[in-house]
Amino acid sequence: MTPEKRSIRRRGIYLLPNLFTTGALFAGFYAITSAMGGRFETAAVAIFVAMILDGLDGRVARLTNTQSEFGAQYDSLSDMVSFGAAPALVMYLWAFSSLGKLGLFAAFVHMAGGALRLARFNTQLTSADKRYFQGLPSPAAAAILAGFIWICLEYGYDIDILKYVALVLTTSTGLLMVSNFRYSSFKEIDLKGKVPFFVAIAVMLGIAFVMAQPQTMLFLLFLAYAISGPVVTLVMRKRRLHGRKS
C-alpha cells in the first residue's frame, strides 16, 4: 500500500462533536417538516433545541481537543439550515403565505442574511476580535423569530393582526446579521473560575424565570441582545470621538 493510500485511510472525522452538530441539523430539518404539517409550536421549540445542540458541539470539541476544519465547515452548513432556512420557512408558512411576494421577500432576507453572516464569519476567523461578533449571530436571530411564533401561539394572538409585525421582525433580523454592529461574544467569561455566592443565586433565579415562561423570557432575552448591538456600537463610537477631541 502506498503512503498516499495509507494517509487517506487514516483520515477521518471526530465523532463526538459532529454528533451534536448532526443533532442540531436534524432539529432544524424537523422544524421545517413540522411547519409543513402545521405544527408551528413544535417547529419553534425545535429551533431552540438546535440552538442548544449548536452551542454544545463547539464546547465539546474544545474540551476533548477534537477541533477540526471539517467540524467548522459542517457546523456552518448546519447553522445555515437550522438558523437560516428553518426560521425563514417556518415564519413564511405561519404568517407570510397570504402576503404573496412581500412575505416571500421578508423570509428570503432572513435566509440570505444568515448565509452572508456565516460566510463572513468563516472568512474572519483569524482576524476578528474574539470578544465581539460582527453582526447579529444567526442563532440569536433565529431565536427571535422562533420566540415570537411561540409567544403568539401560546397566548392565542391573531396572526392576521400581527403579520406585519412579523414582517418587520423577520426583515430586521436578516439585516442585523449582515450589519457591522458589534455584539458581545461572552467568550471572556471564565466558566471555570470561582464567582461570589450571590452570582450563583442570580444565575439560578434567571434559569427559574426562563423555565417558568420560556417562550416570553427567551424572546425578550434575545430581542434585548439584538438591540444591544446598535447601542454598544454607538457608545463605542462616541467614546472614540471624545477621545480624539480630548
C-alpha positions as CSV (number, residue, x, y, z in Angstrom):
1,M,0.0,0.0,0.0
2,T,1.4,3.4,-1.0
3,P,1.9,6.2,1.6
4,E,-0.9,8.2,-0.1
5,K,-3.4,5.4,0.4
6,R,-2.3,5.0,4.0
7,S,-2.8,8.7,4.7
8,I,-6.3,8.6,3.1
9,R,-7.3,5.6,5.2
10,R,-6.1,7.3,8.3
11,R,-8.2,10.4,7.6
12,G,-11.5,10.6,9.4
13,I,-13.7,12.9,11.4
14,Y,-14.2,13.2,15.2
15,L,-17.4,11.6,16.1
16,L,-18.5,13.2,19.4
17,P,-18.7,17.0,18.4
18,N,-20.1,16.1,15.0
19,L,-22.9,14.1,16.6
20,F,-24.1,17.3,18.3
21,T,-23.8,19.2,15.0
22,T,-25.8,16.4,13.3
23,G,-28.4,16.7,16.1
24,A,-28.7,20.5,15.5
25,L,-29.0,19.9,11.8
26,F,-31.8,17.3,12.4
27,A,-33.6,19.7,14.7
28,G,-33.6,22.4,12.0
29,F,-34.9,19.9,9.5
30,Y,-37.5,18.8,11.9
31,A,-38.6,22.4,12.4
32,I,-39.2,22.7,8.7
33,T,-41.2,19.4,8.4
34,S,-43.2,20.3,11.5
35,A,-44.2,23.7,10.0
36,M,-45.2,22.0,6.7
37,G,-47.5,19.8,8.8
38,G,-49.0,22.8,10.6
39,R,-47.2,22.1,14.0
40,F,-45.7,25.5,14.4
41,E,-45.2,25.4,18.2
42,T,-43.2,22.2,17.7
43,A,-41.2,23.9,14.9
44,A,-40.4,26.8,17.2
45,V,-39.2,24.5,20.0
46,A,-37.1,22.5,17.6
47,I,-35.2,25.7,16.6
48,F,-34.4,26.3,20.3
49,V,-33.3,22.6,20.6
50,A,-31.0,23.2,17.6
51,M,-29.5,26.2,19.4
52,I,-28.7,24.2,22.5
53,L,-27.0,21.4,20.4
54,D,-25.2,24.0,18.3
55,G,-23.8,25.6,21.5
56,L,-22.6,22.2,22.8
57,D,-20.7,21.0,19.7
58,G,-18.0,23.6,19.9
59,R,-17.6,23.4,23.6
60,V,-17.3,19.6,23.4
61,A,-14.8,19.9,20.7
62,R,-12.6,22.3,22.8
63,L,-13.0,20.2,25.9
64,T,-12.0,17.0,24.1
65,N,-9.4,18.7,21.9
66,T,-11.2,17.4,18.8
67,Q,-11.5,20.7,16.8
68,S,-11.1,20.3,13.0
69,E,-11.6,22.2,9.8
70,F,-14.2,19.6,8.8
71,G,-16.1,20.2,12.0
72,A,-16.0,24.0,11.5
73,Q,-17.4,23.8,7.9
74,Y,-20.0,21.2,8.9
75,D,-21.1,23.4,11.8
76,S,-21.6,26.3,9.3
77,L,-23.7,24.2,7.0
78,S,-25.8,23.0,9.9
79,D,-26.3,26.6,11.1
80,M,-27.5,27.6,7.6
81,V,-30.2,25.1,7.8
82,S,-31.2,25.4,11.4
83,F,-30.9,29.2,11.8
84,G,-31.2,30.5,8.2
85,A,-33.6,28.4,6.2
86,A,-35.7,26.8,9.0
87,P,-36.8,30.1,10.8
88,A,-37.4,31.8,7.4
89,L,-39.6,28.9,6.1
90,V,-41.4,28.4,9.4
91,M,-42.2,32.1,9.5
92,Y,-43.3,32.1,5.9
93,L,-45.7,29.2,6.3
94,W,-47.1,30.5,9.6
95,A,-47.5,34.2,8.8
96,F,-46.5,35.2,5.3
97,S,-48.2,32.8,2.9
98,S,-51.1,35.3,2.5
99,L,-48.8,38.2,1.7
100,G,-47.6,36.9,-1.6
101,K,-44.3,38.3,-2.9
102,L,-43.9,40.6,0.1
103,G,-43.9,37.7,2.5
104,L,-41.5,35.7,0.3
105,F,-39.1,38.7,0.2
106,A,-39.1,39.0,4.0
107,A,-38.4,35.3,4.5
108,F,-35.6,35.4,1.9
109,V,-34.0,38.5,3.5
110,H,-33.6,36.5,6.8
111,M,-32.3,33.4,5.0
112,A,-29.9,35.3,2.8
113,G,-28.7,37.3,5.8
114,G,-27.9,34.1,7.6
115,A,-25.9,32.8,4.6
116,L,-23.9,36.0,4.3
117,R,-23.4,36.2,8.0
118,L,-21.9,32.7,8.2
119,A,-19.7,33.3,5.1
120,R,-18.3,36.5,6.6
121,F,-17.7,34.8,9.9
122,N,-15.8,31.9,8.3
123,T,-13.5,34.3,6.4
124,Q,-12.7,36.4,9.5
125,L,-12.0,33.6,12.0
126,T,-8.3,34.5,12.3
127,S,-8.5,38.3,12.2
128,A,-11.7,39.1,14.1
129,D,-11.7,40.4,17.7
130,K,-12.8,37.3,19.8
131,R,-14.6,39.5,22.3
132,Y,-17.2,40.6,19.7
133,F,-19.3,39.2,16.8
134,Q,-19.7,41.4,13.7
135,G,-23.4,41.3,13.0
136,L,-26.1,39.5,15.0
137,P,-25.2,35.8,15.3
138,S,-27.6,33.6,13.3
139,P,-28.7,31.5,16.4
140,A,-29.9,34.7,18.1
141,A,-31.7,35.9,15.0
142,A,-33.4,32.5,14.7
143,A,-34.4,32.6,18.4
144,I,-36.1,36.0,18.0
145,L,-38.4,34.6,15.2
146,A,-39.0,31.3,17.0
147,G,-39.7,33.0,20.3
148,F,-42.2,35.4,18.6
149,I,-44.0,32.5,17.0
150,W,-44.1,30.6,20.3
151,I,-45.5,33.6,22.2
152,C,-48.2,34.2,19.7
153,L,-49.3,30.5,19.7
154,E,-49.1,30.3,23.5
155,Y,-51.3,33.3,24.1
156,G,-53.6,32.8,21.1
157,Y,-52.7,36.1,19.3
158,D,-54.2,36.6,15.9
159,I,-51.5,36.4,13.3
160,D,-53.7,38.3,10.8
161,I,-53.2,41.3,13.1
162,L,-49.5,40.7,13.8
163,K,-48.3,39.6,10.4
164,Y,-46.8,43.0,9.6
165,V,-45.0,43.0,12.9
166,A,-43.7,39.6,12.0
167,L,-42.7,41.0,8.6
168,V,-40.7,43.8,10.2
169,L,-39.1,41.5,12.7
170,T,-38.0,38.9,10.0
171,T,-36.6,41.6,7.8
172,S,-34.8,43.2,10.7
173,T,-33.1,40.0,11.8
174,G,-31.8,39.4,8.3
175,L,-30.4,42.9,8.1
176,L,-28.9,42.8,11.5
177,M,-27.0,39.6,10.7
178,V,-25.2,41.4,7.8
179,S,-24.7,44.7,9.7
180,N,-21.5,46.0,11.2
181,F,-22.9,46.3,14.7
182,R,-20.8,44.6,17.4
183,Y,-22.3,42.0,19.6
184,S,-20.6,40.6,22.7
185,S,-19.4,37.0,22.2
186,F,-19.3,36.4,26.0
187,K,-16.1,34.5,25.4
188,E,-14.3,36.5,28.1
189,I,-16.5,34.9,30.8
190,D,-14.5,32.3,32.7
191,L,-16.9,29.5,33.5
192,K,-14.1,27.5,35.2
193,G,-13.3,30.3,37.7
194,K,-14.8,31.0,41.1
195,V,-17.6,33.5,41.5
196,P,-19.3,35.1,44.5
197,F,-22.2,33.2,46.0
198,F,-24.7,35.8,45.0
199,V,-23.8,35.3,41.4
200,A,-24.7,31.6,41.7
201,I,-28.0,32.6,43.2
202,A,-28.7,35.2,40.4
203,V,-28.0,32.5,37.8
204,M,-30.3,30.1,39.4
205,L,-33.1,32.7,39.6
206,G,-32.5,33.6,36.0
207,I,-32.9,29.9,35.0
208,A,-36.1,29.7,37.1
209,F,-37.6,32.7,35.4
210,V,-36.8,31.3,31.9
211,M,-38.2,27.9,32.8
212,A,-41.4,29.5,34.2
213,Q,-42.2,31.3,31.0
214,P,-39.7,30.0,28.4
215,Q,-41.5,31.5,25.3
216,T,-41.7,35.0,26.7
217,M,-38.3,35.1,28.5
218,L,-36.3,33.6,25.6
219,F,-37.9,36.0,23.2
220,L,-37.2,39.1,25.4
221,L,-33.6,38.0,26.2
222,F,-32.7,37.5,22.5
223,L,-34.6,40.7,21.5
224,A,-32.6,42.6,24.1
225,Y,-29.4,41.1,22.8
226,A,-30.3,42.2,19.2
227,I,-30.9,45.7,20.4
228,S,-27.6,45.7,22.4
229,G,-25.6,45.6,19.1
230,P,-26.5,49.1,17.8
231,V,-26.4,50.5,21.4
232,V,-22.9,49.1,22.1
233,T,-21.6,50.2,18.7
234,L,-22.9,53.8,19.1
235,V,-21.5,54.1,22.6
236,M,-18.0,52.9,21.4
237,R,-18.1,55.4,18.5
238,K,-19.0,58.2,20.8
239,R,-16.1,57.3,23.2
240,R,-13.7,57.2,20.2
241,L,-14.9,60.7,19.1
242,H,-14.5,62.1,22.6
243,G,-11.0,60.6,22.8
244,R,-9.9,62.2,19.6
245,K,-11.3,65.6,20.6
246,S,-9.6,65.5,24.0
